[in-house]
Amino acid sequence: MTQDIFGQDTSLSSAATQARWDAAQMGVLAHSAATADHLGAVLAAAPDFAQAQAIKGLSVLMLGRSELVPMAQEALSDAKLGYEAALPRERKYVDALAAWLVGRPSRAVVLMEQILDVDPCDALAMKLSHGIRFILGDCTGMRASVERVMPAYAPDHAARGYLLGCHSFALEETGSYEKAGIAGRQALWMAPDDAWGLHSVAHVHEMTGNAAQGLEWLTGREEAWAHCNNFRYHVWWHKALMHLDLGQIDQALMLYDTEVRKDKTDDYRDISNATSLLMRLELEGVQVGNRWEELSELCANRTEDGSLIFADLHYLLALAGHNRQAETRRLVSRIHADAKARNTEAQERMATPGCDAANGLEAFGDGNYAQAFTHLSRARSTMQLAGGSHAQRDVFERMTIDAGLRAGEFDAVEVILDDRRAKRAGGEDNYALARRSLIAQARSTPDPHSVPAE
């Protein structure tokens, strides 16, 4: 038996293997690209280490790809071989993997919280609870989870900075923007490679309409995310959004080409960065050339996945309205079929908010803006359940607003703009200010249903 970097007993017997396990755990916290190598070394040296097998399986499930489920199932089988030799804390990781594999990730969260009841300093359990809740759209749960364990993390705890990064993001997602900014800066001071905390401060600037300050925050801090796995593309995405809000279109497109879409993967997180940025650009009247084509080609192959509604909706962004009518219809139909089944939590989210959101995106792509507005408006109240962040889901909010404008629903759009402003602590970005101006112009024209051209 050895102790890990957080002072917890583990069932490992080799100090060398324990060192690689510590590196793997710290890699998870830092979103490090080297994490998989460290985890692989642990499994090669100790294939019966149940917790590491469970982390392998859970990590695979977090990728949101149905074809990888057999790999997660294999990891569960391997974890069970070492289950009896595992410590009670380690067994709960295996149980969490088993719960998610039967479609209950919320049960996996419960098991992580049970670990934290006994071992609040288990930073891996803290991060997994945070991450799974993020996928489920449970921002209040993220905040409550982090805040209840914070007193146990002494200033010299190896994960203290990463805990603060998680706290910052949870604060931001629950609307405490000033506190979130402070916590995120503290996180980066304690853990200079905490890309999560750094990106949380970027979220604060996004939500409060402070793109110029956001660019100032990110510029010069690239080392904080350069070491990351594909999460680094997401931080570049934030920077591109800030350029877009400031009207710096050339810079936004340059970042799309050189960083956001540097590697043409079909990872749903990379696809969501790309599709949502291109859609935002198009809503501003920007011609994005042939950039949709490679995304549409990739997303056409993802129509039957069904792992996450967040992923499916971003696949739809690349299909609807881009000469992919058959694939669009196939994906929307599959979402509705999953919604009728409701056998898993993923399918429950296909039903709500998935069906209305999918119908709205399809209608938007077809240019049927009145119908798009009806469906997207209906989905608004439950879009939180799609997971992701407020900033990520804002692309759907913008499409709702623009559909309403094009349909002449100015009063209803104003209500949405007011609600959006309230959720941003009274701050408004240039997108919202421009839409308010369009409404004022439209109301001053003889035809109240004609929206002035951008």
Secondary structure, DSSP 8 states (H G I E B T S, - for coil): -EE-TTS-EES---HHHHHHHHHHHHHHHHTBTTHHHHHHHHHHH-TT-HHHHHHHHHHHHTT--GGGHHHHHHHHHHHHHTTTTS-HHHHHHHHHHHHHHTT-HHHHHHHHHHHHHH-TT-HHHHHHHHHHHHHHT-HHHHHHHHHHHGGG--TT-TTHHHHHHHHHHHHHHTT-HHHHHHHHHHHHHH-TT-HHHHHHHHHHHHHTT-HHHHHHHHTT-THHHHTBSTHHHHHHHHHHHHHHHTT-HHHHHHHIIIIITSS----HHHHHHHHHHHHHHHHTT---TTHHHHHHHHHTT-TT--S-HHHHHHHHHHHTTTT-HHHHHHHHHHHHHHHHH--SHHHHHIIIIIHHHHHHHHHHHTT-HHHHHHHHHHHGGGGGGG-S-HHHHHHHHHHHHHHHHHTT-HHHHHHHHHHHHHHTTT---HHHHHHHHHHHHHHTSSSTT-----
